[in-house]
Amino acid sequence: MQPTFAPFPATRLRRLRRTPAIRALVQETTLSPADFIWPVFVRDGEGVVEPIHSMPGVNRLSVDKVAEAAVEAQALGIPAICLFPYTDPALKTEDCAEAWNPENLSNRATRAIKAAAPDIAVMTDVALDPYNINGHDGFVEGGEIVNDRTVEALVKQALSQADAGADIIGPSDMMDGRIGALRGALEGAGHQNVLLLSYAAKYASAFYGPFRDAVGASGALKGDKKTYQQDPGNSDEAMRLIARDLAEGADMIMVKPGMPYLDICRRAHEMFGAPTFAYQVSGEYAMIAGAGERGWVDGEKVMMESLVSFKRAGCDGVLTYFAPAAARLLNG
């Protein structure tokens, strides 16, 4: 039943917008640093802060600098950091063995963060693309990205990350059956408290370009990812994927990209009620940050408006490269 309101002038809706204090009292959607997961790119070396040309203000950081970033995040009230490695091309192979090397960049960074900022949750990425000479999230055989052999490798990768101290595993590969396999392996290895934040609705999007630059996958990728990532025109399929991943043991689900898929965020929130996150991906970030740098938009205001949109759509949180800048603003 729709509510009824007294006609004008008894009802003047502008009364609720008259002052900052009144607007704060009736604001429906709020944002805080606790809503953010900060994606960070890690590379080899020491003392390295390497700008990423297609992502203004974002850098690749050596492990020691990632640990410093974690201390900053903890001070700002950001609860989690998500690690993405920029792997030396010499370590990229057909068998992707670097993915489960206990001393790979992701695992070393996880241990460094845990030592420097123990209250920060560390999220890691499970997919083979940072280690794959073909640039794909799975093994390539005869031009096909194969599913079941890839899942076996993802299990080894996830166990390596859990052993290093990861709190949240983020399977971004979109292989069928990987959530069930990961959950079973983690339970069997005594990692029953490690969370799975599934990239359950991940679309074959053109918004990922700057990210592929950041992790060094752009030149390596042969073909596209349309046989395992979702068609941007599909919404019902996303609900089936989310339902499957939750049934297999995912603790939380993610929609990726974010702003072009707010309708998917809303449907997922209303249909499942599980903790729901969106990833404000590199292309979204680059458009806002680049336009802000050029003075075409007010960068800070557009940043905050974009982040509020995720919460308004029903998300519990958002992965965003804006996390430290937005947290500073929110903290005054």
C-alpha positions as CSV (number, residue, x, y, z in Angstrom):
1,M,0.0,0.0,0.0
2,Q,1.4,3.4,-1.0
3,P,1.6,6.0,1.7
4,T,-0.5,9.1,1.3
5,F,0.7,12.7,2.0
6,A,-1.1,15.8,2.8
7,P,-1.3,18.1,-0.3
8,F,0.8,21.2,-0.7
9,P,1.3,23.4,1.2
10,A,0.7,21.2,4.3
11,T,3.4,19.0,2.8
12,R,6.5,20.8,1.8
13,L,9.2,18.2,1.1
14,R,11.8,20.9,0.8
15,R,11.5,21.5,4.6
16,L,13.6,18.2,5.0
17,R,16.4,19.7,2.9
18,R,16.6,23.2,4.4
19,T,19.8,22.9,6.4
20,P,22.8,20.5,6.7
21,A,21.7,19.4,10.1
22,I,18.2,18.5,8.9
23,R,19.6,16.8,5.8
24,A,21.9,14.7,8.0
25,L,18.9,13.7,10.2
26,V,16.9,12.2,7.3
27,Q,19.7,10.9,5.1
28,E,18.7,7.4,4.0
29,T,22.1,6.1,2.9
30,T,25.4,6.7,4.7
31,L,29.0,5.9,3.9
32,S,31.9,5.2,6.2
33,P,35.5,4.0,5.8
34,A,34.3,0.6,7.2
35,D,32.4,0.1,3.9
36,F,35.7,-0.1,1.8
37,I,38.0,-2.8,0.7
38,W,41.1,-1.2,-0.8
39,P,42.6,-3.0,-3.9
40,V,46.4,-2.7,-3.9
41,F,48.9,-3.8,-6.6
42,V,52.1,-5.4,-5.3
43,R,55.4,-5.8,-7.3
44,D,58.9,-7.0,-6.6
45,G,61.6,-4.8,-5.2
46,E,62.1,-2.6,-2.2
47,G,61.0,1.0,-1.6
48,V,59.2,1.0,-4.9
49,V,56.2,3.3,-5.6
50,E,55.5,2.9,-9.3
51,P,52.7,5.0,-10.9
52,I,50.2,3.3,-13.2
53,H,49.7,5.6,-16.2
54,S,46.1,4.5,-16.9
55,M,45.1,4.9,-13.2
56,P,45.9,8.4,-12.0
57,G,47.0,8.3,-8.3
58,V,47.3,4.5,-8.1
59,N,50.7,2.9,-7.8
60,R,52.3,-0.5,-7.8
61,L,54.0,-1.0,-4.4
62,S,56.8,-3.2,-3.3
63,V,56.0,-5.5,-0.3
64,D,57.5,-3.1,2.2
65,K,55.4,-0.2,0.8
66,V,52.3,-2.4,0.9
67,A,52.9,-3.0,4.6
68,E,53.0,0.8,5.0
69,A,49.8,1.2,3.1
70,A,48.2,-1.3,5.4
71,V,49.2,0.7,8.4
72,E,47.7,3.8,6.8
73,A,44.5,1.9,6.0
74,Q,44.2,0.7,9.6
75,A,44.6,4.2,10.8
76,L,41.9,5.4,8.4
77,G,39.4,2.8,9.5
78,I,39.5,0.8,6.3
79,P,38.9,-2.8,7.4
80,A,40.4,-4.8,4.5
81,I,43.1,-4.7,1.7
82,C,42.9,-6.8,-1.4
83,L,46.2,-7.8,-3.1
84,F,46.8,-8.1,-6.8
85,P,50.4,-9.1,-7.9
86,Y,52.3,-7.7,-10.8
87,T,54.3,-10.8,-11.6
88,D,57.6,-10.8,-13.3
89,P,56.9,-11.9,-16.9
90,A,59.8,-14.5,-16.5
91,L,57.7,-16.2,-13.9
92,K,54.6,-16.5,-16.1
93,T,54.3,-20.1,-17.5
94,E,51.9,-22.5,-19.1
95,D,51.6,-24.4,-15.8
96,C,51.1,-21.2,-13.7
97,A,53.1,-22.8,-10.8
98,E,54.0,-19.4,-9.4
99,A,50.3,-19.1,-8.3
100,W,50.9,-21.5,-5.4
101,N,54.5,-20.7,-4.6
102,P,54.6,-20.0,-0.9
103,E,57.1,-17.1,-1.6
104,N,55.2,-15.4,-4.4
105,L,54.4,-11.7,-4.2
106,S,50.9,-12.2,-2.9
107,N,51.9,-14.5,-0.1
108,R,54.9,-12.4,1.0
109,A,52.7,-9.3,1.0
110,T,50.1,-11.1,3.1
111,R,52.6,-12.0,5.8
112,A,54.1,-8.4,5.7
113,I,50.6,-6.9,6.3
114,K,49.8,-9.3,9.1
115,A,53.1,-8.3,10.8
116,A,52.6,-4.5,10.3
117,A,48.9,-4.1,10.7
118,P,47.4,-7.2,12.4
119,D,43.9,-5.7,12.6
120,I,43.5,-5.4,8.8
121,A,41.8,-8.2,7.0
122,V,43.8,-9.4,3.9
123,M,41.9,-10.5,0.9
124,T,43.6,-12.3,-2.0
125,D,42.7,-13.0,-5.6
126,V,42.3,-16.6,-6.8
127,A,42.7,-16.8,-10.6
128,L,45.6,-17.8,-12.8
129,D,45.8,-14.7,-15.0
130,P,48.7,-13.0,-13.1
131,Y,50.8,-16.2,-13.6
132,N,49.5,-17.4,-17.0
133,I,51.7,-16.8,-20.1
134,N,48.4,-16.7,-22.0
135,G,46.8,-14.1,-19.8
136,H,43.7,-16.1,-19.0
137,D,42.1,-17.0,-15.6
138,G,42.4,-20.7,-16.5
139,F,44.6,-23.1,-18.3
140,V,44.4,-22.9,-22.1
141,E,44.3,-26.2,-24.0
142,G,43.8,-26.3,-27.8
143,G,42.4,-22.7,-27.7
144,E,39.9,-23.6,-24.9
145,I,40.0,-22.4,-21.3
146,V,39.5,-25.7,-19.5
147,N,37.4,-25.8,-16.4
148,D,38.1,-28.8,-14.2
149,R,41.9,-28.8,-14.5
150,T,41.9,-25.1,-13.7
151,V,39.8,-25.7,-10.6
152,E,42.4,-28.1,-9.3
153,A,45.1,-25.4,-9.7
154,L,42.9,-22.8,-8.0
155,V,42.6,-25.1,-5.0
156,K,46.4,-25.2,-4.7
157,Q,46.5,-21.4,-5.0
158,A,43.9,-20.8,-2.4
159,L,45.5,-23.2,0.1
160,S,48.8,-21.4,-0.4
161,Q,47.2,-18.0,0.3
162,A,45.4,-19.4,3.4
163,D,48.6,-20.8,4.7
164,A,50.2,-17.3,4.3
165,G,47.5,-15.8,6.5
166,A,44.8,-14.6,4.1
167,D,41.5,-13.8,5.8
168,I,39.3,-13.6,2.7
169,I,39.8,-15.6,-0.5
170,G,38.4,-13.9,-3.6
171,P,37.9,-16.4,-6.5
172,S,37.6,-14.2,-9.6
173,D,38.1,-16.9,-12.2
174,M,34.5,-17.7,-13.0
175,M,35.1,-21.5,-13.4
176,D,32.2,-23.7,-12.7
177,G,32.4,-25.6,-9.4
178,R,35.3,-23.7,-7.9
179,I,33.5,-22.5,-4.8
180,G,32.6,-26.0,-3.7
181,A,36.1,-27.3,-4.4
182,L,37.7,-24.4,-2.5
183,R,35.4,-24.7,0.5
184,G,36.0,-28.4,0.8
185,A,39.8,-28.0,0.5
186,L,39.9,-25.1,3.0
187,E,37.8,-27.2,5.5
188,G,40.0,-30.2,5.0
189,A,43.2,-28.2,5.6
190,G,42.0,-26.7,8.8
191,H,41.2,-23.3,7.3
192,Q,37.5,-23.4,8.3
193,N,37.6,-19.7,9.3
194,V,38.8,-18.4,6.0
195,L,36.0,-16.5,4.1
196,L,35.1,-16.9,0.5
197,L,34.1,-13.7,-1.2
198,S,33.0,-15.0,-4.6
199,Y,33.1,-13.0,-7.7
200,A,29.8,-14.6,-8.4
201,A,28.5,-12.1,-11.1
202,K,31.6,-11.1,-13.0
203,Y,30.9,-9.7,-16.5
204,A,33.0,-9.8,-19.6
205,S,33.5,-6.1,-19.5
206,A,35.5,-3.4,-21.3
207,F,35.9,-1.6,-18.0
208,Y,38.9,-3.8,-17.0
209,G,41.5,-2.3,-19.3
210,P,43.5,-0.3,-16.8
211,F,43.6,-3.2,-14.3
212,R,45.2,-5.4,-17.0
213,D,47.8,-2.7,-17.4
214,A,48.4,-2.7,-13.7
215,V,49.0,-6.4,-13.4
216,G,50.8,-6.7,-16.7
217,A,48.2,-8.9,-18.3
218,S,47.3,-6.7,-21.3
219,G,50.0,-7.8,-23.6
220,A,49.7,-11.4,-22.6
221,L,46.0,-11.9,-23.1
222,K,45.2,-14.0,-26.2
223,G,41.6,-13.7,-27.3
224,D,38.9,-12.7,-24.8
225,K,37.2,-14.0,-21.7
226,K,33.7,-14.4,-23.0
227,T,33.5,-18.2,-22.5
228,Y,33.8,-17.9,-18.8
229,Q,32.8,-14.3,-17.8
230,Q,29.2,-13.2,-18.1
231,D,27.4,-11.6,-21.1
232,P,26.7,-7.9,-20.1
233,G,23.1,-8.4,-21.3
234,N,22.3,-11.1,-18.8
235,S,20.6,-10.5,-15.4
236,D,18.8,-13.7,-14.6
237,E,22.0,-15.7,-15.2
238,A,23.7,-13.6,-12.5
239,M,21.1,-14.7,-10.0
240,R,21.7,-18.4,-10.9
241,L,25.4,-17.9,-10.5
242,I,25.0,-16.2,-7.2
243,A,22.6,-18.9,-5.9
244,R,25.0,-21.7,-7.0
245,D,28.0,-20.1,-5.3
246,L,26.1,-19.5,-2.0
247,A,24.9,-23.1,-2.1
248,E,28.5,-24.3,-2.6
249,G,29.8,-22.4,0.4
250,A,30.5,-18.8,-0.5
251,D,30.2,-16.5,2.6
252,M,29.8,-13.3,0.5
253,I,29.2,-12.4,-3.1
254,M,30.5,-9.7,-5.4
255,V,29.2,-8.0,-8.6
256,K,31.8,-6.8,-11.0
257,P,32.0,-4.2,-12.5
258,G,30.1,-1.9,-10.1
259,M,28.3,1.2,-11.4
260,P,27.2,-0.2,-14.8
261,Y,25.6,-3.1,-12.9
262,L,23.9,-1.5,-10.0
263,D,20.7,-3.3,-11.0
264,I,22.4,-6.6,-10.4
265,C,23.5,-5.4,-7.0
266,R,20.0,-4.5,-6.1
267,R,18.5,-7.8,-7.4
268,A,21.2,-9.8,-5.5
269,H,20.6,-7.9,-2.3
270,E,16.9,-8.3,-2.4
271,M,16.9,-12.0,-3.6
272,F,19.5,-13.5,-1.3
273,G,20.2,-11.2,1.6
274,A,23.8,-12.4,1.7
275,P,26.6,-9.9,2.3
276,T,26.9,-8.2,-1.1
277,F,29.8,-6.3,-2.5
278,A,30.6,-4.5,-5.7
279,Y,33.9,-3.8,-7.3
280,Q,34.3,-0.3,-8.6
281,V,36.8,-1.4,-11.3
282,S,39.8,0.2,-12.8
283,G,37.9,1.7,-15.8
284,E,35.3,3.3,-13.5
285,Y,38.1,4.7,-11.4
286,A,40.1,6.0,-14.3
287,M,37.1,7.8,-15.8
288,I,36.4,9.7,-12.6
289,A,40.0,10.3,-11.6
290,G,41.0,11.3,-15.1
291,A,38.1,13.7,-15.5
292,G,38.8,15.1,-12.1
293,E,42.4,15.8,-12.9
294,R,41.4,17.7,-16.0
295,G,38.8,19.8,-14.2
296,W,35.9,18.4,-16.2
297,V,34.1,17.3,-13.0
298,D,34.6,18.0,-9.3
299,G,36.6,14.8,-8.7
300,E,36.0,14.6,-4.9
301,K,32.3,15.1,-5.2
302,V,31.9,12.6,-8.1
303,M,34.0,10.1,-6.2
304,M,31.7,10.3,-3.1
305,E,28.5,10.3,-5.1
306,S,29.7,7.2,-7.0
307,L,30.5,5.4,-3.7
308,V,27.1,6.3,-2.2
309,S,25.4,4.8,-5.2
310,F,26.7,1.3,-4.3
311,K,25.3,1.6,-0.8
312,R,22.0,2.9,-2.1
313,A,21.8,-0.1,-4.4
314,G,22.0,-2.4,-1.5
315,C,25.7,-3.2,-1.3
316,D,27.2,-3.9,2.1
317,G,30.6,-2.6,0.9
318,V,32.7,-1.8,-2.2
319,L,36.1,-2.6,-3.5
320,T,37.5,0.8,-4.6
321,Y,40.8,2.4,-5.5
322,F,39.4,5.5,-3.9
323,A,39.3,3.9,-0.5
324,P,42.1,6.0,1.2
325,A,41.0,9.3,-0.4
326,A,37.4,8.8,0.5
327,A,38.2,7.6,4.0
328,R,40.2,10.8,4.6
329,L,37.3,12.9,3.5
330,L,34.8,11.0,5.6
331,N,37.1,11.3,8.6
332,G,37.2,15.0,8.2
